[in-house]
Amino acid sequence: MKARIQWAGEAMFLGESGSGHVVIMDGPPESGGRNLGVRPMEMLLIGLGGCSNFDVVSILKKSRQPIESCEVFLDAERAPVDPKVFTRITMHFVVKGRGLKEAQVKRAVELSAEKYCSASIMLGAAGVEITHDYEIVELGE
């Protein structure tokens, strides 16, 4: 896996993935930025959410669960002084469908957290306290 990050002036950077996709990162005005992109630490948090949500959806589909929507809401705390690493992250999944089995949703979230989500497992190994929970929303006919 490769990436290239190019400084684009002031506090803005362009990140290009090995697959050719570009994302803008920028700082807030008080740090010399123009607030035109996500912050690098936000990117890390978004990556964690994407990695885990990908797993949960994939596991539920393989389990033939009638999933129609899956969101994960992340709330992170950072150390108060440099380096301002993540110290705690909560991940709350909202899974929507018709007739979803709670045991399968619980299993999908646990498998992502404990076995499949590289980002979650890596951050956990670095000392970040990560908790996961979920809710199931039954969609009407």
Number of C-alpha atoms within 10 A of each C-alpha: 5 7 12 11 14 11 12 12 11 13 18 22 20 17 18 16 14 11 9 9 9 14 13 18 23 23 19 15 12 8 11 13 16 14 16 14 18 17 18 15 14 13 15 13 19 16 14 22 22 16 17 25 22 15 20 29 22 14 19 21 14 9 12 11 17 14 19 13 12 16 17 20 13 17 12 15 14 15 11 10 7 7 8 11 15 20 17 17 21 16 22 18 22 16 22 18 17 15 14 20 13 13 8 16 24 17 14 23 25 15 16 24 22 13 11 18 21 15 19 25 17 12 17 18 10 12 12 19 16 19 14 16 13 17 13 19 15 13 13 7 4
